Amino acid sequence: MANGNETSEASPSSGIRICLPQLQNTWIQAQDSLKRKVVTEDDFKWKLPTTTKNSLTGKHEGEEECCRLLKYVGGVDLSFLKDDSSMACGTLVVLDLQTLQAVYEDSSVVRLSVPYVPGFLAFREAPVLLELLEKMKNNSHPFYPQLLMVDGNGLLHPRGKCFGLACHLGVLADIPTIGIGKNLHHVDGLTQSRVRELFEAKEHFSKDILILIGDTGHTLGAAIQSTQGSLKPIFISVGHRISLTSAVKIVKLTCKYRVPEPIRQVTFYKFCIFLTAYQVERFNIQLFYALLLPIISINTMLCNSTLYFLSQLQADIRSRDYLRKHQ
């Protein structure tokens, strides 16, 4: 770390020292440029199905016929090893909206050289997730998502930037995105305790949705109690090319439990990949699979493909360990 006002940080993978103030200035300029491109209204060609769970129809609200319904909804997430924050696992899962079953999944375990800077997390995480989307698009995959849910925030972003990972990813990938937050940090006077108090207030007692308006008067998102009996709300915000009204409708269509299925399933897939990548030499993968399956059962395709990936990963790690020992 340098003296004075300049702070530098060593890249975990390369050892190169990075001047954080200079990097932040570059990111601020890029963020401001991207922010001007965010679209907060519906900007898509597909139609929303009716909002009755388990009975999605081909009719759009107010229309008798619609030529193209929203069918494929993706979920993305990126997490880091607890003991090594430079090791990250990016995951992408695509669901069929009618069945809420996974039709595609992919992941990437990478070592990042970009430092963590509060308020600029997207510059660290977005490239990994964009690569997964690009891989799918370049292969002309028929299940490429029409909409993406992001485990993170969109407009509901702290530090007054109103430009979270869901916005960043949506603009760069040019895809409608929705930010899904499981917790609420302090944003424009909004806090998790304040939202809880508003939900418990008499005038909101019978409602399952609360529009989040900050102290500045800006609408930043919505808190919803996604399932009956759910005590903790989730926090929805616009990412890109979708309105808050449509975002809430789609999230409700995908909630079997508290967290919408695209995010719940991508979290499960990431858990399998990351846990085994971290402790693969200590686990018998078949035993791990057998123990985990009864606890969290999503669908056969997802579990089988996860098992195959883990087996390949185990073989790869063992091969690298062998080479390292005999060099």
C-alpha positions as CSV (number, residue, x, y, z in Angstrom):
1,M,0.0,0.0,0.0
2,A,1.4,3.4,-1.0
3,N,1.6,6.5,1.2
4,G,-0.4,9.7,0.7
5,N,-3.7,9.8,-1.2
6,E,-2.9,7.1,-3.7
7,T,-3.8,3.5,-2.8
8,S,-2.5,0.5,-4.7
9,E,-3.4,-3.1,-4.5
10,A,-1.7,-6.2,-5.8
11,S,-3.6,-8.3,-8.3
12,P,-4.0,-11.7,-6.7
13,S,-3.1,-13.6,-9.8
14,S,-0.4,-11.4,-11.5
15,G,1.2,-9.6,-8.6
16,I,0.8,-6.3,-10.6
17,R,0.0,-3.4,-8.4
18,I,-3.1,-1.4,-9.3
19,C,-3.6,2.2,-8.5
20,L,-7.2,2.2,-7.1
21,P,-8.0,6.0,-7.4
22,Q,-7.0,5.9,-11.1
23,L,-9.0,2.7,-11.6
24,Q,-12.0,4.1,-9.8
25,N,-12.0,7.3,-12.0
26,T,-11.9,5.1,-15.1
27,W,-14.8,3.0,-13.7
28,I,-16.8,6.1,-12.8
29,Q,-16.6,7.4,-16.3
30,A,-17.6,4.0,-17.8
31,Q,-20.4,3.7,-15.3
32,D,-21.8,7.1,-16.1
33,S,-21.7,6.3,-19.8
34,L,-23.5,2.9,-19.3
35,K,-26.0,4.5,-17.0
36,R,-27.2,6.8,-19.7
37,K,-28.1,3.8,-21.8
38,V,-30.4,2.2,-19.2
39,V,-34.0,1.7,-20.3
40,T,-36.5,1.6,-17.5
41,E,-39.6,0.8,-19.6
42,D,-40.7,-2.3,-21.4
43,D,-38.6,-2.8,-24.4
44,F,-39.1,-6.3,-25.7
45,K,-40.9,-8.1,-28.5
46,W,-42.4,-11.0,-26.5
47,K,-45.6,-10.8,-24.5
48,L,-46.2,-11.6,-20.8
49,P,-48.3,-14.7,-20.1
50,T,-51.2,-14.4,-17.8
51,T,-50.2,-14.3,-14.1
52,T,-52.0,-17.4,-12.9
53,K,-49.3,-19.9,-11.7
54,N,-49.3,-23.4,-13.1
55,S,-51.7,-22.3,-15.8
56,L,-49.8,-20.1,-18.2
57,T,-51.8,-19.5,-21.3
58,G,-51.0,-18.2,-24.7
59,K,-53.1,-15.1,-24.2
60,H,-51.7,-11.8,-23.2
61,E,-53.5,-9.6,-20.8
62,G,-56.1,-7.6,-22.8
63,E,-55.4,-9.5,-26.0
64,E,-56.9,-12.6,-27.5
65,E,-53.8,-13.8,-29.3
66,C,-50.1,-13.2,-29.0
67,C,-47.5,-14.5,-31.5
68,R,-44.6,-14.9,-29.0
69,L,-44.7,-15.3,-25.3
70,L,-42.0,-15.0,-22.8
71,K,-40.7,-18.6,-22.5
72,Y,-37.0,-18.8,-21.5
73,V,-35.9,-16.9,-18.3
74,G,-32.3,-17.0,-17.2
75,G,-30.7,-16.6,-13.8
76,V,-27.1,-15.7,-13.2
77,D,-24.9,-15.5,-10.1
78,L,-21.3,-15.2,-9.2
79,S,-19.8,-16.1,-5.9
80,F,-16.3,-16.3,-4.3
81,L,-14.4,-18.7,-2.2
82,K,-14.5,-17.7,1.5
83,D,-10.8,-18.3,1.9
84,D,-9.7,-16.9,-1.5
85,S,-11.7,-14.0,-2.8
86,S,-9.9,-14.1,-6.2
87,M,-11.5,-17.5,-7.0
88,A,-15.0,-17.1,-8.4
89,C,-17.7,-19.3,-9.9
90,G,-20.0,-17.7,-12.4
91,T,-23.2,-19.7,-13.2
92,L,-26.0,-19.4,-15.7
93,V,-29.3,-21.4,-15.6
94,V,-32.2,-21.0,-18.1
95,L,-35.7,-22.2,-17.2
96,D,-38.8,-22.9,-19.2
97,L,-41.3,-20.4,-17.7
98,Q,-44.2,-22.7,-18.0
99,T,-42.7,-25.7,-16.2
100,L,-40.0,-23.8,-14.1
101,Q,-37.6,-26.6,-15.1
102,A,-34.0,-26.0,-16.1
103,V,-33.4,-26.5,-19.9
104,Y,-29.8,-25.2,-19.8
105,E,-27.0,-24.6,-17.4
106,D,-23.4,-23.6,-17.5
107,S,-20.6,-22.4,-15.2
108,S,-17.1,-21.1,-15.1
109,V,-14.6,-21.3,-12.3
110,V,-12.1,-18.5,-12.7
111,R,-9.4,-16.6,-10.9
112,L,-10.0,-12.8,-11.0
113,S,-7.4,-10.1,-11.1
114,V,-9.8,-7.2,-10.8
115,P,-9.9,-5.9,-7.2
116,Y,-13.0,-5.6,-5.1
117,V,-14.0,-2.0,-4.7
118,P,-17.4,-1.2,-2.9
119,G,-19.9,0.3,-5.3
120,F,-18.1,-1.1,-8.4
121,L,-18.7,-4.8,-8.0
122,A,-20.1,-5.1,-11.5
123,F,-16.7,-4.4,-13.1
124,R,-15.4,-7.5,-11.3
125,E,-18.4,-9.8,-11.8
126,A,-20.0,-8.8,-15.1
127,P,-17.2,-10.0,-17.5
128,V,-17.5,-13.6,-16.2
129,L,-21.3,-13.6,-16.6
130,L,-21.1,-11.9,-20.0
131,E,-18.7,-14.7,-21.2
132,L,-21.3,-17.3,-20.3
133,L,-24.0,-15.5,-22.2
134,E,-21.7,-14.9,-25.2
135,K,-20.8,-18.6,-25.3
136,M,-24.5,-19.5,-25.4
137,K,-25.2,-16.9,-28.1
138,N,-22.2,-17.8,-30.3
139,N,-23.5,-21.4,-30.3
140,S,-26.9,-20.2,-31.5
141,H,-28.5,-22.1,-28.6
142,P,-32.3,-22.3,-28.9
143,F,-32.8,-21.7,-25.2
144,Y,-31.0,-18.4,-25.1
145,P,-32.8,-16.4,-22.4
146,Q,-35.3,-13.7,-23.4
147,L,-35.0,-12.2,-19.9
148,L,-32.4,-12.5,-17.2
149,M,-32.7,-12.4,-13.4
150,V,-29.6,-11.3,-11.7
151,D,-28.7,-12.2,-8.1
152,G,-28.0,-8.6,-7.2
153,N,-29.5,-5.1,-7.6
154,G,-30.5,-3.0,-10.5
155,L,-31.6,0.6,-9.8
156,L,-31.9,-0.3,-6.1
157,H,-28.2,0.3,-5.6
158,P,-26.4,2.0,-2.8
159,R,-24.0,5.0,-2.9
160,G,-26.5,7.0,-5.0
161,K,-25.4,5.4,-8.3
162,C,-28.7,3.6,-9.1
163,F,-26.7,1.3,-11.3
164,G,-26.1,-2.2,-10.0
165,L,-25.0,-5.4,-11.6
166,A,-28.4,-6.0,-13.2
167,C,-28.2,-2.7,-15.0
168,H,-24.6,-3.1,-16.0
169,L,-25.1,-6.6,-17.3
170,G,-28.3,-5.7,-19.1
171,V,-26.8,-2.8,-21.0
172,L,-23.7,-4.7,-22.1
173,A,-25.6,-7.9,-23.1
174,D,-28.5,-5.8,-24.5
175,I,-31.1,-8.0,-22.7
176,P,-34.0,-7.3,-20.3
177,T,-32.8,-7.8,-16.8
178,I,-34.3,-7.8,-13.3
179,G,-32.3,-7.3,-10.1
180,I,-33.2,-9.8,-7.3
181,G,-32.0,-8.8,-3.8
182,K,-32.4,-11.0,-0.8
183,N,-31.4,-8.2,1.6
184,L,-31.6,-4.5,1.5
185,H,-28.7,-2.2,2.3
186,H,-29.1,1.4,3.1
187,V,-30.3,3.1,-0.2
188,D,-31.6,6.6,-0.3
189,G,-33.0,6.4,3.2
190,L,-34.5,2.9,2.7
191,T,-33.4,0.2,5.1
192,Q,-34.5,-3.3,5.8
193,S,-35.9,-2.4,9.2
194,R,-37.9,0.5,7.7
195,V,-39.3,-1.8,5.0
196,R,-40.3,-4.3,7.7
197,E,-42.1,-1.6,9.7
198,L,-44.0,-0.4,6.6
199,F,-45.1,-4.0,5.8
200,E,-46.3,-4.4,9.4
201,A,-48.2,-1.0,9.4
202,K,-52.0,-1.2,9.4
203,E,-52.4,0.3,5.9
204,H,-50.1,-2.2,4.3
205,F,-51.1,-5.2,6.4
206,S,-53.0,-7.0,3.7
207,K,-50.6,-6.2,0.9
208,D,-47.8,-8.4,-0.4
209,I,-46.0,-5.7,-2.3
210,L,-44.4,-2.4,-1.3
211,I,-43.1,0.1,-3.8
212,L,-39.8,1.4,-2.6
213,I,-39.5,5.2,-2.9
214,G,-36.4,6.8,-1.5
215,D,-36.0,10.1,0.4
216,T,-35.3,11.8,-2.9
217,G,-38.7,10.8,-4.3
218,H,-37.3,8.3,-6.8
219,T,-38.9,4.9,-7.2
220,L,-36.1,2.4,-6.8
221,G,-37.8,-0.9,-6.8
222,A,-40.3,-3.0,-4.9
223,A,-40.3,-5.3,-1.8
224,I,-42.6,-8.3,-2.2
225,Q,-43.6,-11.2,0.1
226,S,-43.3,-13.7,-2.7
227,T,-45.2,-16.6,-1.2
228,Q,-48.0,-16.9,1.4
229,G,-46.5,-17.0,4.9
230,S,-43.1,-15.7,3.8
231,L,-41.8,-13.5,6.6
232,K,-38.9,-12.0,4.7
233,P,-39.5,-10.0,1.5
234,I,-37.3,-10.1,-1.6
235,F,-36.2,-6.8,-3.3
236,I,-36.9,-6.4,-7.0
237,S,-35.5,-3.6,-9.1
238,V,-35.3,-2.7,-12.8
239,G,-32.1,-3.7,-14.5
240,H,-32.6,-2.8,-18.2
241,R,-35.3,-2.8,-20.8
242,I,-38.2,-3.6,-18.5
243,S,-40.6,-1.7,-16.3
244,L,-41.0,-2.3,-12.6
245,T,-44.6,-3.4,-13.1
246,S,-43.6,-6.1,-15.6
247,A,-40.6,-7.1,-13.4
248,V,-42.9,-7.7,-10.4
249,K,-45.3,-9.8,-12.5
250,I,-42.6,-12.0,-13.9
251,V,-41.0,-12.5,-10.5
252,K,-44.3,-13.6,-9.1
253,L,-44.7,-16.1,-11.9
254,T,-41.5,-17.8,-11.0
255,C,-41.8,-18.0,-7.2
256,K,-42.5,-21.4,-5.8
257,Y,-40.7,-20.4,-2.6
258,R,-39.3,-17.1,-1.3
259,V,-36.6,-16.7,-4.0
260,P,-37.7,-16.9,-7.6
261,E,-36.7,-20.1,-9.3
262,P,-34.1,-18.8,-11.8
263,I,-32.1,-17.5,-8.8
264,R,-32.9,-20.4,-6.5
265,Q,-31.8,-22.9,-9.1
266,V,-28.7,-21.0,-10.1
267,T,-27.7,-20.9,-6.5
268,F,-28.2,-24.7,-6.1
269,Y,-26.1,-25.3,-9.3
270,K,-23.3,-23.0,-8.1
271,F,-23.4,-24.6,-4.7
272,C,-22.7,-28.0,-6.2
273,I,-19.9,-26.8,-8.5
274,F,-18.2,-24.5,-6.1
275,L,-18.3,-26.8,-3.0
276,T,-16.8,-29.7,-5.0
277,A,-14.2,-27.5,-6.7
278,Y,-13.0,-26.4,-3.3
279,Q,-13.0,-29.7,-1.5
280,V,-13.0,-32.2,-4.4
281,E,-10.1,-34.3,-3.0
282,R,-12.0,-34.8,0.2
283,F,-15.3,-35.9,-1.3
284,N,-16.5,-39.0,-3.1
285,I,-18.6,-37.3,-5.7
286,Q,-21.1,-40.2,-6.0
287,L,-21.6,-40.1,-2.2
288,F,-21.9,-36.3,-2.3
289,Y,-24.5,-36.5,-5.0
290,A,-26.5,-39.2,-3.2
291,L,-26.5,-37.1,0.0
292,L,-27.4,-33.8,-1.6
293,L,-30.2,-35.0,-4.0
294,P,-32.8,-35.8,-1.3
295,I,-32.2,-32.5,0.3
296,I,-32.5,-30.2,-2.7
297,S,-34.2,-31.9,-5.7
298,I,-34.8,-29.6,-8.6
299,N,-34.9,-31.8,-11.7
300,T,-33.1,-34.8,-13.2
301,M,-31.4,-32.9,-16.0
302,L,-29.8,-30.4,-13.7
303,C,-28.6,-33.0,-11.2
304,N,-27.2,-35.4,-13.9
305,S,-25.4,-32.6,-15.7
306,T,-24.0,-31.3,-12.4
307,L,-22.7,-34.8,-11.6
308,Y,-21.0,-35.1,-15.0
309,F,-19.4,-31.7,-14.6
310,L,-18.1,-32.5,-11.1
311,S,-16.7,-35.8,-12.3
312,Q,-14.8,-34.0,-15.1
313,L,-13.6,-31.4,-12.6
314,Q,-12.4,-34.0,-10.2
315,A,-10.4,-35.7,-13.0
316,D,-8.9,-32.4,-14.1
317,I,-7.8,-31.5,-10.6
318,R,-6.3,-34.9,-9.9
319,S,-4.4,-34.6,-13.2
320,R,-3.0,-31.2,-12.3
321,D,-2.0,-32.5,-8.9
322,Y,-0.2,-35.4,-10.5
323,L,1.7,-33.1,-12.9
324,R,2.6,-30.7,-10.0
325,K,4.0,-33.5,-7.9
326,H,6.1,-35.0,-10.7
327,Q,7.5,-31.8,-12.2
